[in-house]
Amino acid sequence: MEEILNQYQTVQLKDATTWFKVGTVDDFPTNRGGCIKYKNKQIAIFNFARRNEWYACQNACPHKMEMVLARGMTGSADDIPKIACPMHKKTFSLVDGSNLNGDDFKIATYPVKVIENEVFVGFTD
């Protein structure tokens, strides 16, 4: 389920990161991705319930720049949470964006915080 939420609310928390409210926990499917738009970026958000963790990364697969990562398959490789592109099968670390296939492609990742059931993604503008 790829859904663009239009909740343009930003908050400034204790650090220098701008935290953008992307929705509530219930807005995102468990163990799959959803998509939001922040300024001119599409961001894939993952509620990785099997690990009790949240992740965010760019939605564009860097191989062909298709906006598909939110629809990819989540999993783990050597205990590293990953996303696999549904079109090209390239896999990326959701922690640091590195390509787990050994290719040069890398994705941008973003910090995620859940505060009182609200989900925030951090950006450094």
C-alpha positions in Angstrom: 0.0 0.0 0.0 1.7 3.2 -1.2 0.0 6.2 0.2 1.1 9.8 0.2 0.1 11.6 3.4 -0.5 15.3 3.1 0.1 16.2 6.8 2.6 19.0 6.4 3.4 19.5 10.1 7.0 19.9 11.2 8.3 20.2 14.8 11.7 21.0 16.2 12.8 18.6 18.8 15.9 18.8 21.0 18.5 18.3 18.3 19.3 20.1 15.0 17.2 17.8 12.9 13.8 19.0 11.7 11.3 16.3 12.6 8.4 16.0 10.1 5.2 14.4 11.4 4.3 11.7 8.8 1.2 10.3 10.5 0.3 7.9 13.3 1.4 4.4 13.9 -1.9 3.1 12.5 -1.3 4.9 9.2 1.4 2.4 8.2 1.1 -1.3 7.6 3.2 -3.6 9.7 6.2 -5.3 8.1 5.7 -3.4 4.9 6.2 0.1 3.6 4.2 3.2 3.1 5.2 6.4 1.2 5.0 10.1 2.2 6.1 13.2 0.5 8.4 15.8 2.2 9.0 18.9 0.1 10.2 17.4 -3.2 11.2 14.0 -1.8 9.3 10.7 -1.7 10.2 8.9 1.5 9.4 5.2 2.2 8.5 4.5 5.8 8.7 1.0 7.2 7.1 -0.3 10.4 9.3 -3.3 10.9 7.2 -4.9 13.6 9.1 -8.1 13.6 12.1 -6.1 15.0 9.9 -3.5 16.8 11.8 -0.8 14.8 10.9 1.9 12.3 13.0 3.0 9.3 12.8 5.6 6.5 14.6 5.8 3.2 14.3 7.4 -0.2 11.5 5.8 -2.2 13.5 5.8 -5.5 15.5 2.7 -6.3 18.9 4.2 -7.5 19.3 1.5 -10.2 16.6 2.9 -12.5 15.2 5.8 -10.3 11.8 4.1 -10.1 9.7 5.2 -7.1 9.1 1.7 -5.7 11.1 1.0 -2.5 8.0 1.5 -0.3 6.5 -1.6 -2.1 9.7 -3.7 -1.6 10.1 -6.7 0.7 11.6 -6.1 4.1 13.8 -8.7 5.7 17.2 -9.1 7.3 20.7 -10.1 6.1 23.2 -11.0 8.8 20.8 -9.2 11.3 20.9 -6.0 9.2 17.3 -4.8 8.4 17.0 -4.5 4.6 14.6 -3.5 1.8 14.6 -5.3 -1.6 13.5 -3.4 -4.7 10.4 -5.1 -6.0 11.5 -4.5 -9.6 15.3 -5.0 -9.7 15.9 -7.2 -6.6 18.7 -4.9 -5.3 18.8 -5.0 -1.5 19.7 -2.0 0.7 20.5 -1.7 4.4 17.7 0.3 6.2 20.3 1.4 8.7 22.9 3.1 6.5 21.6 2.8 2.9 24.5 0.6 1.7 23.9 -1.8 -1.1 23.9 -5.4 0.3 24.5 -6.8 -3.2 28.0 -5.2 -3.4 27.0 -2.7 -6.1 27.9 1.0 -6.0 24.3 2.1 -5.6 23.3 3.5 -2.2 20.1 5.0 -0.8 19.5 7.8 1.6 18.2 6.9 5.0 16.5 9.0 7.6 15.9 8.7 11.3 12.5 7.9 12.6 10.9 8.6 16.0 7.6 7.4 17.4 6.3 9.7 20.1 2.9 9.0 21.7 1.7 7.0 18.6 2.8 9.8 16.2 5.5 9.0 13.6 8.2 11.6 12.8 11.0 11.4 10.2 14.1 13.5 10.7 15.6 15.7 8.0 18.7 18.0 8.0 17.7 20.8 5.7 
